[in-house]
Amino acid sequence: MGGLLSRLSEEKKSGEKSSMMDSAATREITGFERLKDKVHTRLIDDMPQAIMTEANQEKKRAMLRDRILQVVGEESPKLNITLSPREIESMSQVLLDDMIGFGPIQKLLDEEDISEVMVNGPYQIYFERKGKLILSDVKFKDNDHVMRIIERIVAPIGRRIDESVPYVDARLPDGSRVNAIIPPLALNGPTITIRKFKKEALGIQDMVRFGTVSQEMATFLEACIKIRLNIVVSGGTGSGKTTTLNILSSFIPEDERIITCEDAAELQLRQPHVVRLETRPANIEGKGAVPMRELIKNTLRMRPERVIVGECRGGEALDMLQAMNTGHDGSLTTGHANTPRDMLSRLETMVLMSGMDLPIRAIREQVASAVHMIVQQSRLKDGSRKITYLTEIQGMEGDKIVTQDIFRFEQTGTDEKGKIIGRLKATGIRPKFASKFEESGIHLPPNIFTDSAKGW
């Protein structure tokens, strides 16, 4: 009995000690937040003009950091709050990110190996690393906090978001693509999806190194761009279509005039003669919108040698096909579809969305004569991205479009870690346009279309 009472007494003391520690931790967190809010308020109310007008972002950040440390030093004694050097540095970073960055998600955007950031309301933030989604420990304060960051993203590029227009496509200064949607459409609170782009543009050899394509496929794709084939990059969401489009466009000769049309400019072309066009949404009065169709129509009056449309989603597919059919060979675009055959069906549907009352056979003839090849991009179950098909459009046979796979990816299994095992291989069939390579002075390796399969 005495032993039991002794043990209960020890457990009580331990519980009281734990409760005291929890209470101290709560006071510390509360003190940190109180001081941070006070410093934040003072910075907003009393920001030196020199900081507000400084154009150089690095210098501005350094000046603001010094000001934050100064205000922390002035306010902490008044609130009787003492912070360690590490806590002061943490508070300084949080305030910097909140005032001139993108709040709590700034540190995720700064990490090189994170490819996507997804804010599902203020308290649930995911990010993608190496093809896998991971729940982050960072959070926003509340819905208003998320809304302030959305406004900071869209305002510099003339976009708006409110109850009358509750969703928007935008971009960050580094070219990363942003989609935001807010209540009442987003039930979890303001939602942000950011597709990051690497600061250093990838090249075709990076795709070979990652196993996205084989060396034979890379050589073939470069040659296809140089002989001015019209190519559609097809794939699902997050499969890497835009990255592939960027890499394919890098093979366009520098002496050609390229015009790009996008909803939110994100292509990273390296040639000197590039004209970039971007759609414009309607203003607050519902006027002034410039949709993709109008951009493409105007592009054809600008003497383009290559037309690149970031993505075909609707009726603009008809204008893109007509551009491909009227002397603008070598044009490129992307579309959402899971297979090359699905992409052809999508093109038919998008042409019908243009409002033109065309028979299906006429649409298919347009597609078959305009598009030379479909590059199918896929994101596999293990998170890896591969070009799974290079498919030639050979023309019409009756009422159907005839296609032929030139290269494809064959999955053979998975290893013990769940990584997909397979091979990128040629089908052994030469494309009908192969003669154009020789005519253009491009000499491909004689065995490039044979099954020299490479496993991954």
C-alpha positions in Angstrom: 0.0 0.0 0.0 2.8 2.3 1.0 4.6 1.6 -2.4 1.4 2.4 -4.3 0.9 5.8 -2.4 4.6 6.6 -3.0 4.2 5.8 -6.8 1.0 7.9 -7.0 2.8 10.8 -5.2 5.6 10.6 -7.7 3.2 10.5 -10.7 1.4 13.6 -9.2 4.6 15.5 -8.9 5.6 14.4 -12.4 2.2 15.6 -13.7 2.5 18.9 -12.0 6.0 19.4 -13.4 4.8 18.5 -16.9 1.9 20.9 -16.5 4.3 23.7 -15.4 6.5 23.0 -18.4 3.5 23.0 -20.8 2.3 26.3 -19.2 5.8 27.8 -19.6 5.9 26.7 -23.2 2.5 28.3 -23.8 3.6 31.6 -22.2 6.8 31.5 -24.3 4.8 31.0 -27.5 2.3 33.6 -26.5 5.1 36.1 -25.7 6.8 35.4 -29.0 3.5 36.0 -30.9 2.6 39.1 -28.9 6.0 40.6 -29.6 5.9 39.7 -33.3 2.4 41.2 -33.7 3.6 44.4 -31.9 6.7 44.7 -34.1 4.6 44.0 -37.2 2.1 46.8 -36.3 4.9 49.2 -35.7 6.7 48.4 -39.0 3.4 49.0 -40.9 2.7 52.3 -39.1 6.2 53.6 -39.1 8.1 52.3 -42.1 11.1 54.6 -43.1 10.6 56.1 -46.6 14.0 54.9 -47.6 13.0 51.3 -47.2 9.6 51.7 -49.0 11.2 53.4 -52.1 14.3 51.1 -52.4 14.1 49.3 -55.7 16.9 46.8 -55.2 15.2 43.8 -53.5 18.4 42.5 -51.8 19.2 45.9 -50.4 15.6 46.4 -49.3 15.6 43.1 -47.5 18.8 44.0 -45.7 17.5 47.4 -44.7 14.2 45.9 -43.5 16.0 43.3 -41.5 18.0 45.9 -39.6 14.8 47.9 -38.9 13.1 44.7 -37.6 16.0 44.0 -35.2 15.9 47.6 -34.0 12.1 47.5 -33.3 12.4 44.1 -31.6 15.1 45.6 -29.3 12.8 48.6 -28.5 9.6 46.6 -27.9 10.8 43.5 -26.0 11.6 45.4 -22.7 8.3 47.2 -22.9 6.4 43.9 -23.0 8.9 42.3 -20.5 9.7 39.5 -23.1 13.2 38.1 -23.4 14.0 36.2 -26.5 17.1 34.1 -27.3 19.3 35.1 -30.3 17.8 32.1 -32.2 14.2 33.3 -31.5 15.1 36.8 -32.6 16.5 35.5 -35.8 13.4 33.3 -36.4 11.1 36.3 -35.7 13.1 38.5 -38.1 12.8 35.9 -40.9 9.1 35.4 -40.3 8.5 39.2 -40.5 10.7 39.6 -43.6 8.8 36.8 -45.4 5.4 38.3 -44.3 6.2 41.8 -45.4 8.2 41.4 -48.6 7.9 37.7 -49.4 5.0 35.3 -49.6 4.5 34.7 -45.9 4.9 31.2 -44.4 5.3 29.5 -47.8 8.3 31.6 -48.7 10.7 29.1 -47.2 9.1 26.3 -49.2 9.5 28.4 -52.4 13.2 28.9 -51.5 13.9 25.2 -51.4 15.4 24.1 -54.7 14.1 20.5 -54.6 10.5 21.4 -53.9 8.6 21.5 -57.3 5.1 22.5 -56.1 3.4 24.1 -53.2 -0.3 23.6 -52.4 -2.1 25.8 -49.8 -5.5 24.2 -48.8 -6.7 26.9 -46.6 -4.7 28.5 -43.8 -3.8 25.4 -41.8 -3.0 22.7 -44.4 0.0 23.2 -46.7 1.4 20.5 -48.9 4.5 20.4 -51.1 5.9 18.1 -53.7 9.4 16.8 -53.5 10.7 14.2 -55.9 7.2 13.4 -57.2 5.8 12.8 -53.7 3.3 15.0 -51.8 4.3 15.9 -48.2 2.3 17.7 -45.5 4.3 20.7 -44.3 4.4 22.0 -40.7 4.0 25.6 -41.7 0.7 27.4 -41.4 -1.0 30.7 -42.1 -2.6 32.7 -39.2 -6.1 32.7 -40.8 -8.0 33.2 -44.0 -7.2 36.9 -44.1 -3.5 36.1 -44.0 -3.8 33.8 -47.0 -5.8 36.5 -48.9 -3.1 39.1 -48.3 -0.5 36.8 -49.9 -2.8 36.1 -52.8 -3.3 39.9 -53.3 0.5 40.4 -53.2 0.9 37.8 -56.0 -1.8 39.0 -58.4 -1.5 42.8 -57.9 1.8 43.4 -59.7 0.6 41.7 -62.9 -2.7 43.5 -63.0 -4.9 40.6 -62.1 -7.6 40.7 -59.4 -9.5 38.2 -57.2 -12.6 38.9 -55.2 -16.1 37.5 -54.8 -17.1 38.5 -58.3 -14.0 36.8 -59.8 -13.1 34.2 -57.2 -10.3 32.5 -59.1 -7.2 33.7 -61.0 -4.1 32.4 -62.9 -1.0 34.4 -62.2 2.8 34.1 -62.0 5.5 34.9 -59.5 8.4 37.2 -60.4 10.6 34.1 -61.1 8.1 32.7 -63.6 6.5 30.1 -61.3 2.8 29.5 -62.2 0.1 30.3 -59.6 -3.6 29.4 -59.4 -5.7 30.8 -56.6 -9.4 30.2 -55.8 -11.2 31.7 -52.8 -14.5 31.3 -51.0 -17.4 30.8 -51.7 -16.0 28.4 -54.3 -13.2 27.1 -52.1 -14.9 25.6 -49.0 -11.6 25.0 -47.1 -10.6 28.7 -47.3 -8.4 30.5 -49.9 -6.5 27.9 -51.9 -3.2 28.5 -53.7 -1.4 26.1 -56.1 2.1 27.1 -57.1 4.0 25.3 -59.8 7.7 26.2 -59.3 10.3 26.4 -62.1 13.9 25.8 -61.6 16.1 28.9 -61.8 18.4 27.1 -64.1 16.5 25.9 -67.2 16.7 22.2 -67.9 18.1 20.8 -71.1 17.5 17.7 -73.0 20.5 16.0 -71.4 19.0 16.5 -68.0 15.9 14.6 -69.3 18.2 11.8 -70.4 19.9 11.8 -67.0 16.6 11.7 -65.2 15.4 8.8 -67.4 12.6 10.9 -68.9 13.8 10.1 -72.4 16.5 7.8 -73.9 19.4 9.3 -75.8 17.9 8.1 -79.1 14.6 9.8 -78.3 16.5 13.0 -77.4 18.4 13.0 -80.7 15.1 12.3 -82.6 13.2 15.1 -80.9 15.9 17.7 -81.6 15.8 16.7 -85.3 12.0 16.9 -85.3 12.1 20.5 -84.1 14.8 21.4 -86.7 12.8 20.1 -89.6 9.8 22.1 -88.4 7.3 19.5 -87.4 4.1 20.6 -85.7 4.1 19.0 -82.3 1.5 18.7 -79.5 2.9 17.8 -76.0 0.2 15.8 -74.3 -0.1 14.8 -70.6 -1.9 14.9 -67.4 -1.7 17.6 -64.7 1.8 17.8 -63.2 3.3 15.4 -65.8 5.9 18.0 -66.9 4.3 19.2 -70.2 5.6 22.8 -69.9 9.1 21.7 -68.9 9.2 19.5 -72.0 7.8 22.3 -74.2 10.6 24.6 -72.9 13.2 22.0 -73.7 11.8 21.3 -77.2 11.7 25.1 -77.9 15.4 25.4 -77.1 16.2 23.5 -80.4 14.6 26.3 -82.5 17.3 28.1 -84.4 18.2 31.6 -83.0 17.6 33.3 -86.3 13.8 32.5 -86.3 11.1 34.8 -85.0 9.1 33.1 -82.2 5.8 34.3 -80.8 4.4 32.8 -77.6 0.8 33.0 -76.4 0.0 32.0 -72.8 -2.6 32.5 -70.1 0.1 33.2 -67.5 3.5 33.7 -69.0 5.8 30.9 -67.8 7.8 29.7 -70.8 11.5 30.3 -70.5 12.8 30.6 -74.1 16.5 31.4 -74.5 16.5 32.7 -78.1 17.0 36.4 -78.6 14.0 37.0 -81.0 11.0 36.1 -78.9 7.8 38.0 -78.6 5.8 37.0 -75.5 2.0 37.6 -75.4 -0.3 37.0 -72.5 -4.1 36.9 -72.2 -5.9 39.5 -70.2 -9.0 39.0 -68.0 -11.9 41.4 -67.9 -11.7 44.4 -65.7 -14.0 45.2 -62.8 -16.7 46.3 -65.2 -16.5 43.0 -67.1 -14.8 44.6 -70.1 -11.4 44.6 -71.8 -10.8 40.8 -71.8 -8.4 39.5 -74.4 -8.8 35.7 -74.7 -6.4 33.2 -76.2 -8.2 33.1 -79.5 -7.7 36.8 -80.1 -4.0 36.5 -79.2 -3.5 33.7 -81.7 -5.4 35.5 -84.4 -3.2 38.6 -83.8 -0.1 36.5 -83.8 -0.6 35.5 -87.4 -0.4 39.2 -88.4 3.0 39.5 -86.7 5.1 37.5 -89.2 5.8 34.6 -86.9 8.1 31.8 -88.0 7.2 29.7 -85.0 4.0 30.0 -82.9 4.1 28.5 -79.4 0.8 28.3 -77.5 1.4 27.4 -73.8 -1.7 25.3 -73.6 -4.8 24.7 -75.7 -7.9 24.4 -73.5 -10.8 25.4 -75.7 -11.8 27.0 -79.0 -8.3 28.4 -79.6 -7.4 24.8 -80.7 -9.1 25.7 -84.1 -7.0 28.8 -84.5 -3.8 26.9 -83.6 -4.6 24.2 -86.1 -5.3 26.8 -88.8 -1.9 28.4 -88.0 -0.2 25.1 -88.4 -2.0 24.5 -91.7 -1.2 27.9 -93.2 2.6 27.9 -93.4 3.5 28.2 -89.8 5.3 24.8 -89.6 7.3 24.1 -86.5 4.6 25.3 -84.1 4.2 23.8 -80.6 1.5 23.6 -78.0 0.4 21.4 -75.1 -2.9 19.8 -74.1 -4.4 17.6 -71.3 -4.8 14.0 -72.2 -3.6 10.6 -71.0 -2.7 9.0 -74.3 -1.9 10.2 -77.9 -5.3 8.9 -79.1 -7.1 10.7 -76.2 -5.2 13.9 -77.3 -6.7 13.6 -80.8 -10.2 13.3 -79.3 -9.5 16.3 -77.1 -8.5 18.4 -80.1 -11.8 17.5 -81.8 -13.7 18.5 -78.7 -11.8 21.8 -78.4 -12.4 22.7 -82.0 -16.2 22.1 -81.4 -15.9 24.5 -78.5 -15.0 27.3 -80.9 -18.6 27.5 -81.9 -17.9 26.5 -85.5 -20.4 24.0 -86.8 -18.0 21.7 -88.5 -18.5 18.0 -89.3 -16.3 15.6 -87.4 -14.6 14.4 -90.6 -13.6 18.0 -91.5 -12.2 18.5 -88.0 -10.2 15.2 -88.2 -8.8 16.2 -91.6 -7.7 19.5 -90.1 -6.0 17.7 -87.2 -4.4 15.1 -89.4 -2.9 17.6 -91.8 -1.8 20.1 -89.1 -0.2 17.9 -86.4 2.8 15.8 -87.3 3.6 14.3 -83.9 2.3 13.9 -80.3 4.8 13.8 -77.4 3.0 12.0 -74.6 4.3 12.9 -71.1 3.3 10.9 -68.1 3.8 11.0 -64.3 4.1 7.4 -63.1 2.9 6.0 -59.8 6.4 6.3 -58.2 6.4 10.0 -59.0 8.8 9.8 -61.9 8.1 11.6 -65.2 8.7 10.0 -68.6 7.9 10.5 -72.2 5.9 7.4 -72.7 5.0 7.8 -76.4 6.4 9.6 -79.5 3.5 9.1 -81.9 3.4 10.1 -85.6 0.1 11.3 -87.1 0.2 9.6 -90.5 -3.0 11.0 -92.0 -6.6 9.8 -92.6 -7.9 6.4 -93.5 -11.6 6.5 -94.1 -13.1 8.6 -91.2 -10.3 7.8 -88.8 -6.9 9.4 -88.0 -4.0 6.9 -88.4 -1.3 7.0 -85.8 1.9 5.1 -85.4 4.2 4.9 -82.3 7.8 5.6 -83.1 9.1 5.3 -79.5 7.4 4.2 -76.3 8.0 3.3 -72.7 7.3 -0.3 -71.6 6.9 -1.0 -67.9 8.3 -4.4 -66.8 7.7 -4.2 -63.1 8.6 -2.5 -59.8 11.5 -2.9 -57.4 11.4 -3.4 -53.7 11.2 0.4 -53.1 8.2 0.8 -55.4 10.3 2.4 -58.2 8.9 1.5 -61.6 11.2 -0.6 -63.8 10.8 -0.3 -67.6 12.5 0.6 -70.8 12.3 3.3 -73.4 12.5 1.7 -76.8 12.0 2.3 -80.5 9.2 0.3 -82.1 11.3 -0.4 -85.2 9.1 1.6 -87.5 10.5 4.6 -89.4 8.2 7.6 -89.5 6.8 8.8 -92.9 8.6 12.2 -92.4 12.0 10.5 -92.1 12.9 11.7 -95.6 12.8 15.3 -94.3 15.8 14.7 -92.1 18.0 13.9 -95.1 16.5 16.8 -97.1 17.4 19.2 -94.3 21.0 17.8 -94.0 20.3 16.0 -90.7 21.9 12.6 -90.5 20.4 10.5 -87.7 22.2 7.3 -86.5 21.2 4.4 -88.8 20.0 2.3 -85.9 18.0 5.0 -84.1 14.6 3.4 -85.1 15.6 -0.1 -84.1 14.9 -1.6 -80.7 18.0 -0.7 -78.8 16.0 -0.7 -75.6 17.3 1.0 -72.5 16.1 -0.1 -69.1 15.5 2.2 -66.1 
